[in-house]
Amino acid sequence: MKFGINFQLQTPKPLDADQWHEEDELRIYHEALEQIEFADKLGYDYVFITEHHFLEEYCHSSAPEVFLAAAAARTKNIRLGHGIVQMPPKQNHPARVAERIAALDLVSRGRVEFGTGEGATTTEIGGFHTVHEEKKQAWEEATRECLRMMTTVPYPGYEGKYFSMPERNVIPKPLQKPHPPVWVASSRSETVMLAARLGIGALGVGFETPEDTVERVTRYWELIRSCRRPIGAAVNPGLIAGGNMFCARTDEEAVKKGLSGAQFFGFVFGWMHGHNTYGRDNVYREFRKRADAEDSAEAREAATDLEPEDESAKVLYRMGRRGMFIGSPQFIRDNIRQYEAAHLDILNLFSQCGDRKHEDIMESLELFAKEVMPEFKERHHLHQKWREQQLDELKFPVNSSI
């Protein structure tokens, strides 16, 4: 198994003001860059940073290509993942995406992971006049053509439903051939299976359990082996699962320092789906009012209702809980072994979120790297042998960093 860290660049508003202090966003950006530089030195394999727009406090990462370029200059080995680029053409024109991905691949000397997706809420996709019911089809059309732009000389042009473009030679071309490994954000099982049918990796963002992973891995590999028309010029077989991580010497310390950040993650995500008072809410203040009404973080965790059946509601529920990676090294190791047994490829961990302190995040990253990761890295060759058995039946070239 390999390990990544994921960033939303969450920036809660201060309790004492209705807007951010002048340097709040500056601080979050540069703390995150320090965390990535440190993670690179500690041996983490990937960093993924998302793209969202207008989602205040939840995600201030609206230009991930700029942030990843800065991360590339400060790191040597860690893979630089878009997790994800929003592909509907009204949000990002496919030619501009192809240019940016290729440029980042050159700047980073071939370390880019090309995560793709549709965008989430009405707040953001509506800001670009993308029609919600059409965003999945727009994603597929734009992603397919974007990959053609990276690999054909010249690009012959395209007349489609969601965008059109005349013949041009889209430059530069990426260093990785035929193009960087491709992923799609997958919070629902149906998207995981779509990824397999299109020959790309499933970038899990649904806070997947080991049981989810077992089911998805089995079906995913069945489908990708039967892929007949991949979306790109090479396939990227792989599954990523995500979770909220905070590692400390004891479970009690981890919950004390890390659970509030996870709970804010879930709270602000839910808030985005029910409010449209742009620029006028203080979500963190509302979160603290409700949180402080409970006796303790443990009480808030225990008081949560049973997990819902609906997949979208399930993601929101899991997002705000302790989950399987907030605890001592032993607690986390025991849980990760279940994902390893399910043949998960990459575990992607949300570390910077909510009101967690930078120094605590750095200590958590270090403790996890030194006391959790080593045993799984030592056994990664066994996972690679298992993958080789699955890859034997694929019918297309493979371009994967796993």
Protein Blocks (a to p, Z undefined) as FASTA:
>chain_A
ZZddddehiacddfkbcbdcfklmmmmmmmmmmmmmmmmmnopabdcddddehighklcc
fblmlmmmmmmmmpmklccddfbdcfbfklocfklmmmmmmmmmmmnnopaccdddebja
fmlmmmnopafklmmmmmmmmmmmmmmmmmgccdebjadfkbccdddddddddfbdfbdc
dddddfbfklmmmmmmnopacddfehpafklmmmmmmmmmmmmmmpcbdfblbdcddddd
dddddddfbfklmmmmmmmmmmmmmmmmmmmmmcccehkacfklmmmmmmmmpmbfklmm
mmpccddfblklmmmmmmmmnbjmgccfklmmmmmmmmmmnopabdcddfbgcjbdfklm
mmmmmmmmmmmmmmmmmmmmmmmmmmmmmmmmpcbdcddfZZ
